[in-house]
Amino acid sequence: MNAQYIINYVVLSAFLTLFIAELGAALVFVINRRYYPRVKAFITPLWGPIGTFAVFYLVNTEATYPAALSTVGTMYIALGMTAGLFFILRNAFIMYSEAHHNPRMDELYRWLYVAATLVVAFLVVTIFSSVLSGIGVNLSEEYVDPVRAMFNPFNALLFIAFAMMALSISYVQFNVNELGRHFPLVSVALSYIIAIAASWAYLPYFAGHFVSNIYLVAPSAVLAAAGLAAYYLRSGIAKYLMGAWLLVSIESYGALQYPYMFGGALQYTQFLNNSAMALYASYVTAAGGTMLAVFLAIFFYVNYLKRQ
């Protein structure tokens, strides 16, 4: 597997991990508003790092796939700009909620934040699933049909799988009682089943990759088992293991679908930057990403974990 692809996908995985964790927190607020104080304490130090990793990923993608960036950026301009708009609204509603002291307005901003977060999550998954499957994509005309890209079974199933992962994390993180203590186990199992079944059905190459590389799923399965065991034992380490499970699961999925994009019509390797500086740019990304992750972990510890 190409080193540049791995580094770029690790940054994407970090962004998706943080954002899915936030999505789960937003869904917990929908389930029961009484969890909001804990949810807000979790979201407050998290929303900034999510934006940081999103920008970091875009900058690294420009260095990794310069030949494809203008084309893909043009194709996904409508979905991307809409996601960006709702991402800004999400940030604004978080800040309004933090700054406002009127209980009624605070609750209104919470619901607007949840709505904006769900829209962003759906659009991010849409772009991700469209690049994987090619559904709604016309490569010859460099055009994406937003309606077809959003409303198709593969995108719907992948979004549900991500939502199940998000709920698994949040049920453990916030010790949610609704739907029973076994819900995280059920949602983890469903996330695996739905993601694998959808990919098997809509990605022509996936079945062969999955069968011949089944070992790639092992780290994800081991972390899920360890995290759920710790959860049932009421150990505080459960939330960290489940966070690691989410990151590793996204990484495993990226390894299984490599090197194809748009349903196998193209390959990532066709667009890699092969200049003399490309690998050095990847090394800088790896070093910078590690530093960013460490400092954000310290920030998150000081502003959330230490206060628990």
DRENDO-1510 file (C-alpha; in Angstrom, 1 decimal, always signed):
<recs>
REC; n; res; u; v; w
REC; 1; MET; +0.0; +0.0; +0.0 .
REC; 2; ASN; +1.4; +3.4; -1.0 .
REC; 3; ALA; +2.8; +5.4; +1.9 .
REC; 4; GLN; +1.3; +8.7; +0.7 .
REC; 5; TYR; -2.1; +7.1; +0.6 .
REC; 6; ILE; -1.7; +5.7; +4.1 .
REC; 7; ILE; -0.7; +9.1; +5.5 .
REC; 8; ASN; -3.5; +10.9; +3.8 .
REC; 9; TYR; -6.1; +8.4; +4.9 .
REC; 10; VAL; -4.8; +8.5; +8.5 .
REC; 11; VAL; -5.6; +12.2; +8.5 .
REC; 12; LEU; -9.0; +11.6; +7.1 .
REC; 13; SER; -9.6; +8.8; +9.7 .
REC; 14; ALA; -8.7; +11.2; +12.5 .
REC; 15; PHE; -11.1; +13.8; +11.2 .
REC; 16; LEU; -13.9; +11.2; +10.8 .
REC; 17; THR; -13.2; +9.7; +14.2 .
REC; 18; LEU; -13.6; +13.1; +15.9 .
REC; 19; PHE; -16.6; +14.1; +13.9 .
REC; 20; ILE; -18.4; +10.7; +14.4 .
REC; 21; ALA; -17.8; +11.0; +18.1 .
REC; 22; GLU; -19.4; +14.5; +18.0 .
REC; 23; LEU; -22.3; +13.1; +15.9 .
REC; 24; GLY; -22.9; +10.5; +18.6 .
REC; 25; ALA; -23.0; +13.2; +21.2 .
REC; 26; ALA; -25.6; +15.1; +19.2 .
REC; 27; LEU; -27.7; +12.0; +18.8 .
REC; 28; VAL; -27.6; +11.4; +22.6 .
REC; 29; PHE; -29.0; +14.9; +23.1 .
REC; 30; VAL; -31.9; +13.9; +20.7 .
REC; 31; ILE; -32.5; +10.7; +22.8 .
REC; 32; ASN; -32.7; +12.5; +26.1 .
REC; 33; ARG; -32.0; +16.2; +26.8 .
REC; 34; ARG; -31.0; +15.5; +30.4 .
REC; 35; TYR; -27.6; +14.3; +29.1 .
REC; 36; TYR; -26.9; +17.7; +27.6 .
REC; 37; PRO; -24.6; +19.0; +30.4 .
REC; 38; ARG; -22.3; +16.0; +29.9 .
REC; 39; VAL; -22.6; +16.3; +26.1 .
REC; 40; LYS; -21.8; +20.0; +26.1 .
REC; 41; ALA; -18.7; +19.4; +28.3 .
REC; 42; PHE; -17.6; +16.9; +25.7 .
REC; 43; ILE; -18.4; +19.0; +22.6 .
REC; 44; THR; -16.9; +22.3; +23.8 .
REC; 45; PRO; -13.2; +21.3; +23.5 .
REC; 46; LEU; -13.9; +19.0; +20.5 .
REC; 47; TRP; -15.5; +21.2; +17.9 .
REC; 48; GLY; -12.4; +23.3; +17.2 .
REC; 49; PRO; -10.0; +20.3; +16.7 .
REC; 50; ILE; -12.6; +18.8; +14.2 .
REC; 51; GLY; -12.3; +21.9; +12.0 .
REC; 52; THR; -8.5; +21.8; +12.4 .
REC; 53; PHE; -8.3; +18.2; +11.1 .
REC; 54; ALA; -10.7; +19.0; +8.2 .
REC; 55; VAL; -8.4; +21.8; +7.0 .
REC; 56; PHE; -5.3; +19.6; +7.6 .
REC; 57; TYR; -6.8; +16.9; +5.5 .
REC; 58; LEU; -7.6; +19.2; +2.6 .
REC; 59; VAL; -4.1; +20.7; +2.6 .
REC; 60; ASN; -2.5; +17.3; +2.6 .
REC; 61; THR; -4.9; +16.1; -0.2 .
REC; 62; GLU; -3.7; +19.0; -2.3 .
REC; 63; ALA; -0.1; +17.8; -1.9 .
REC; 64; THR; -0.9; +14.1; -2.3 .
REC; 65; TYR; -3.3; +14.2; -5.2 .
REC; 66; PRO; -2.6; +17.6; -7.0 .
REC; 67; ALA; -3.7; +16.2; -10.4 .
REC; 68; ALA; -7.1; +15.2; -9.1 .
REC; 69; LEU; -7.9; +18.0; -6.8 .
REC; 70; SER; -9.2; +20.6; -9.3 .
REC; 71; THR; -11.4; +18.0; -11.0 .
REC; 72; VAL; -12.8; +16.4; -7.9 .
REC; 73; GLY; -13.2; +19.8; -6.2 .
REC; 74; THR; -15.2; +21.0; -9.2 .
REC; 75; MET; -17.3; +17.9; -9.2 .
REC; 76; TYR; -18.2; +18.1; -5.5 .
REC; 77; ILE; -18.5; +21.9; -5.3 .
REC; 78; ALA; -22.2; +21.9; -4.6 .
REC; 79; LEU; -22.1; +19.2; -1.9 .
REC; 80; GLY; -18.8; +20.5; -0.4 .
REC; 81; MET; -19.9; +24.1; -0.2 .
REC; 82; THR; -23.3; +23.1; +1.3 .
REC; 83; ALA; -21.4; +21.0; +3.9 .
REC; 84; GLY; -19.1; +23.9; +4.6 .
REC; 85; LEU; -22.1; +26.3; +5.1 .
REC; 86; PHE; -23.7; +24.0; +7.6 .
REC; 87; PHE; -20.4; +23.4; +9.3 .
REC; 88; ILE; -20.1; +27.2; +9.9 .
REC; 89; LEU; -23.7; +27.2; +11.2 .
REC; 90; ARG; -22.8; +24.3; +13.5 .
REC; 91; ASN; -19.9; +26.3; +14.9 .
REC; 92; ALA; -22.0; +29.4; +15.3 .
REC; 93; PHE; -24.8; +27.6; +17.2 .
REC; 94; ILE; -22.3; +26.1; +19.5 .
REC; 95; MET; -20.8; +29.5; +20.3 .
REC; 96; TYR; -24.2; +31.1; +20.7 .
REC; 97; SER; -25.3; +28.3; +23.1 .
REC; 98; GLU; -22.1; +28.9; +25.2 .
REC; 99; ALA; -22.5; +32.6; +25.3 .
REC; 100; HIS; -26.3; +32.9; +25.9 .
REC; 101; HIS; -27.7; +32.8; +29.4 .
REC; 102; ASN; -31.4; +32.7; +28.4 .
REC; 103; PRO; -32.5; +29.0; +29.0 .
REC; 104; ARG; -35.1; +29.1; +26.2 .
REC; 105; MET; -32.7; +30.6; +23.7 .
REC; 106; ASP; -30.0; +28.2; +24.8 .
REC; 107; GLU; -32.3; +25.2; +24.1 .
REC; 108; LEU; -33.1; +26.6; +20.7 .
REC; 109; TYR; -29.4; +26.9; +19.8 .
REC; 110; ARG; -28.8; +23.3; +21.0 .
REC; 111; TRP; -31.5; +22.0; +18.6 .
REC; 112; LEU; -30.2; +24.1; +15.8 .
REC; 113; TYR; -26.7; +22.8; +16.5 .
REC; 114; VAL; -27.9; +19.2; +16.4 .
REC; 115; ALA; -29.8; +19.8; +13.2 .
REC; 116; ALA; -26.7; +21.4; +11.5 .
REC; 117; THR; -24.4; +18.6; +12.7 .
REC; 118; LEU; -26.7; +15.9; +11.3 .
REC; 119; VAL; -26.8; +17.7; +7.9 .
REC; 120; VAL; -23.0; +18.1; +7.8 .
REC; 121; ALA; -22.6; +14.4; +8.8 .
REC; 122; PHE; -25.0; +13.3; +6.0 .
REC; 123; LEU; -23.2; +15.4; +3.4 .
REC; 124; VAL; -19.7; +14.3; +4.5 .
REC; 125; VAL; -20.8; +10.6; +4.2 .
REC; 126; THR; -22.4; +11.4; +0.9 .
REC; 127; ILE; -19.1; +12.7; -0.5 .
REC; 128; PHE; -17.2; +9.8; +1.0 .
REC; 129; SER; -19.6; +7.2; -0.4 .
REC; 130; SER; -19.8; +8.8; -3.8 .
REC; 131; VAL; -16.0; +8.8; -4.2 .
REC; 132; LEU; -16.1; +5.1; -3.2 .
REC; 133; SER; -19.0; +3.9; -5.3 .
REC; 134; GLY; -19.2; +6.4; -8.2 .
REC; 135; ILE; -23.0; +6.5; -7.8 .
REC; 136; GLY; -24.3; +9.8; -9.3 .
REC; 137; VAL; -20.8; +10.5; -10.9 .
REC; 138; ASN; -20.3; +11.1; -14.6 .
REC; 139; LEU; -16.5; +11.0; -15.0 .
REC; 140; SER; -16.4; +11.9; -18.7 .
REC; 141; GLU; -18.3; +15.1; -18.0 .
REC; 142; GLU; -16.7; +15.7; -14.6 .
REC; 143; TYR; -20.2; +16.0; -13.0 .
REC; 144; VAL; -21.8; +14.7; -9.9 .
REC; 145; ASP; -25.6; +14.6; -9.6 .
REC; 146; PRO; -26.1; +15.7; -5.9 .
REC; 147; VAL; -29.6; +14.1; -5.7 .
REC; 148; ARG; -28.4; +10.7; -6.9 .
REC; 149; ALA; -25.3; +10.9; -4.7 .
REC; 150; MET; -27.4; +11.6; -1.6 .
REC; 151; PHE; -30.4; +9.4; -2.1 .
REC; 152; ASN; -29.3; +5.9; -3.0 .
REC; 153; PRO; -29.1; +2.7; -0.9 .
REC; 154; PHE; -25.4; +2.6; -0.5 .
REC; 155; ASN; -25.2; +6.1; +0.9 .
REC; 156; ALA; -28.1; +5.5; +3.2 .
REC; 157; LEU; -26.7; +2.3; +4.5 .
REC; 158; LEU; -23.2; +3.8; +5.0 .
REC; 159; PHE; -24.7; +6.7; +6.9 .
REC; 160; ILE; -26.7; +4.3; +9.1 .
REC; 161; ALA; -23.5; +2.3; +9.8 .
REC; 162; PHE; -21.7; +5.5; +10.8 .
REC; 163; ALA; -24.6; +6.5; +13.0 .
REC; 164; MET; -24.5; +3.1; +14.7 .
REC; 165; MET; -20.8; +3.6; +15.3 .
REC; 166; ALA; -21.4; +7.0; +16.7 .
REC; 167; LEU; -24.1; +5.7; +19.1 .
REC; 168; SER; -21.8; +2.9; +20.2 .
REC; 169; ILE; -19.2; +5.4; +21.3 .
REC; 170; SER; -21.6; +7.8; +22.9 .
REC; 171; TYR; -23.5; +5.1; +24.9 .
REC; 172; VAL; -20.2; +4.1; +26.5 .
REC; 173; GLN; -18.9; +7.7; +26.8 .
REC; 174; PHE; -22.0; +9.1; +28.5 .
REC; 175; ASN; -23.3; +5.9; +30.2 .
REC; 176; VAL; -26.6; +6.3; +28.4 .
REC; 177; ASN; -29.4; +4.0; +29.9 .
REC; 178; GLU; -32.1; +4.3; +27.2 .
REC; 179; LEU; -32.7; +1.2; +25.1 .
REC; 180; GLY; -30.8; -1.0; +27.6 .
REC; 181; ARG; -27.2; -1.7; +28.6 .
REC; 182; HIS; -26.8; -4.1; +25.6 .
REC; 183; PHE; -27.4; -1.4; +23.0 .
REC; 184; PRO; -23.7; -0.7; +22.4 .
REC; 185; LEU; -23.1; -4.4; +21.6 .
REC; 186; VAL; -26.0; -4.4; +19.2 .
REC; 187; SER; -25.0; -1.2; +17.5 .
REC; 188; VAL; -21.4; -2.3; +17.1 .
REC; 189; ALA; -22.6; -5.5; +15.5 .
REC; 190; LEU; -25.0; -3.6; +13.2 .
REC; 191; SER; -22.3; -1.2; +12.1 .
REC; 192; TYR; -20.2; -4.1; +11.0 .
REC; 193; ILE; -23.0; -5.9; +9.2 .
REC; 194; ILE; -24.4; -2.9; +7.5 .
REC; 195; ALA; -21.0; -1.5; +6.3 .
REC; 196; ILE; -19.8; -4.9; +5.0 .
REC; 197; ALA; -23.1; -5.8; +3.4 .
REC; 198; ALA; -23.5; -2.4; +1.6 .
REC; 199; SER; -19.9; -2.5; +0.4 .
REC; 200; TRP; -20.2; -6.1; -0.7 .
REC; 201; ALA; -23.3; -5.2; -2.8 .
REC; 202; TYR; -22.3; -1.9; -4.3 .
REC; 203; LEU; -18.5; -2.0; -4.6 .
REC; 204; PRO; -17.6; -4.6; -7.3 .
REC; 205; TYR; -14.1; -5.2; -5.9 .
REC; 206; PHE; -14.9; -5.3; -2.2 .
REC; 207; ALA; -16.0; -9.0; -1.9 .
REC; 208; GLY; -12.7; -10.3; -3.2 .
REC; 209; HIS; -10.7; -7.8; -1.1 .
REC; 210; PHE; -12.6; -8.7; +2.0 .
REC; 211; VAL; -12.2; -12.5; +1.6 .
REC; 212; SER; -8.5; -12.3; +0.8 .
REC; 213; ASN; -7.7; -9.7; +3.4 .
REC; 214; ILE; -10.0; -10.7; +6.3 .
REC; 215; TYR; -7.1; -10.2; +8.7 .
REC; 216; LEU; -7.4; -6.5; +8.2 .
REC; 217; VAL; -10.7; -6.6; +10.2 .
REC; 218; ALA; -9.0; -8.4; +13.2 .
REC; 219; PRO; -7.6; -5.3; +15.0 .
REC; 220; SER; -11.0; -3.6; +14.8 .
REC; 221; ALA; -12.8; -6.7; +16.1 .
REC; 222; VAL; -10.3; -7.1; +19.0 .
REC; 223; LEU; -10.7; -3.5; +20.1 .
REC; 224; ALA; -14.5; -3.7; +19.9 .
REC; 225; ALA; -14.4; -6.8; +22.1 .
REC; 226; ALA; -12.0; -5.2; +24.6 .
REC; 227; GLY; -14.0; -2.0; +24.7 .
REC; 228; LEU; -17.4; -3.7; +25.2 .
REC; 229; ALA; -15.9; -6.0; +27.8 .
REC; 230; ALA; -14.5; -3.0; +29.7 .
REC; 231; TYR; -17.9; -1.3; +29.3 .
REC; 232; TYR; -19.7; -4.3; +30.9 .
REC; 233; LEU; -17.2; -4.3; +33.7 .
REC; 234; ARG; -17.8; -0.6; +34.2 .
REC; 235; SER; -14.2; +0.3; +33.6 .
REC; 236; GLY; -13.3; +3.8; +32.7 .
REC; 237; ILE; -10.9; +2.6; +30.0 .
REC; 238; ALA; -13.9; +1.5; +27.9 .
REC; 239; LYS; -14.4; +4.9; +26.3 .
REC; 240; TYR; -10.7; +5.1; +25.3 .
REC; 241; LEU; -10.9; +1.6; +23.8 .
REC; 242; MET; -14.0; +2.4; +21.9 .
REC; 243; GLY; -12.4; +5.6; +20.5 .
REC; 244; ALA; -9.5; +3.5; +19.3 .
REC; 245; TRP; -11.9; +1.0; +17.8 .
REC; 246; LEU; -13.6; +3.8; +15.8 .
REC; 247; LEU; -10.2; +5.0; +14.4 .
REC; 248; VAL; -8.9; +1.6; +13.6 .
REC; 249; SER; -12.2; +0.5; +12.0 .
REC; 250; ILE; -12.1; +3.5; +9.6 .
REC; 251; GLU; -8.5; +2.6; +8.8 .
REC; 252; SER; -9.4; -1.0; +8.2 .
REC; 253; TYR; -12.1; +0.0; +5.8 .
REC; 254; GLY; -9.7; +2.3; +3.9 .
REC; 255; ALA; -7.3; -0.6; +3.5 .
REC; 256; LEU; -10.0; -3.0; +2.3 .
REC; 257; GLN; -11.2; -0.6; -0.5 .
REC; 258; TYR; -7.7; +0.5; -1.6 .
REC; 259; PRO; -6.7; +1.4; -4.3 .
REC; 260; TYR; -10.0; +1.9; -6.1 .
REC; 261; MET; -12.3; +4.9; -6.3 .
REC; 262; PHE; -15.6; +5.6; -8.1 .
REC; 263; GLY; -16.6; +1.9; -8.0 .
REC; 264; GLY; -13.3; +0.7; -9.5 .
REC; 265; ALA; -13.4; +3.1; -12.5 .
REC; 266; LEU; -10.2; +4.8; -11.2 .
REC; 267; GLN; -7.4; +4.2; -8.8 .
REC; 268; TYR; -5.9; +6.6; -6.2 .
REC; 269; THR; -2.4; +5.7; -7.5 .
REC; 270; GLN; -3.3; +7.4; -10.8 .
REC; 271; PHE; -3.3; +10.8; -9.2 .
REC; 272; LEU; -0.5; +10.5; -6.7 .
REC; 273; ASN; +2.1; +13.2; -6.7 .
REC; 274; ASN; +5.3; +11.6; -8.0 .
REC; 275; SER; +7.5; +14.6; -7.8 .
REC; 276; ALA; +10.8; +14.4; -5.9 .
REC; 277; MET; +9.3; +16.4; -3.0 .
REC; 278; ALA; +6.1; +14.3; -2.7 .
REC; 279; LEU; +7.5; +11.8; -0.2 .
REC; 280; TYR; +9.1; +14.6; +1.9 .
REC; 281; ALA; +5.7; +16.3; +2.0 .
REC; 282; SER; +4.2; +13.1; +3.4 .
REC; 283; TYR; +6.9; +12.9; +6.0 .
REC; 284; VAL; +6.2; +16.5; +7.0 .
REC; 285; THR; +2.5; +15.7; +7.2 .
REC; 286; ALA; +3.1; +12.7; +9.3 .
REC; 287; ALA; +5.3; +14.7; +11.7 .
REC; 288; GLY; +3.0; +17.6; +11.8 .
REC; 289; GLY; +0.0; +15.4; +12.2 .
REC; 290; THR; +1.6; +13.6; +15.2 .
REC; 291; MET; +2.4; +16.9; +16.8 .
REC; 292; LEU; -1.2; +18.2; +16.2 .
REC; 293; ALA; -2.7; +15.0; +17.6 .
REC; 294; VAL; -0.5; +15.2; +20.8 .
REC; 295; PHE; -1.3; +18.9; +21.4 .
REC; 296; LEU; -5.0; +18.4; +20.8 .
REC; 297; ALA; -5.0; +15.4; +23.1 .
REC; 298; ILE; -3.4; +17.6; +25.9 .
REC; 299; PHE; -6.0; +20.3; +25.2 .
REC; 300; PHE; -8.9; +17.8; +25.3 .
REC; 301; TYR; -7.5; +16.3; +28.6 .
REC; 302; VAL; -7.2; +19.6; +30.3 .
REC; 303; ASN; -10.6; +20.9; +29.1 .
REC; 304; TYR; -12.7; +17.8; +29.4 .
REC; 305; LEU; -11.1; +14.6; +30.9 .
REC; 306; LYS; -9.5; +16.3; +33.9 .
REC; 307; ARG; -12.8; +17.9; +34.8 .
REC; 308; GLN; -14.7; +14.7; +34.9 .
</recs>
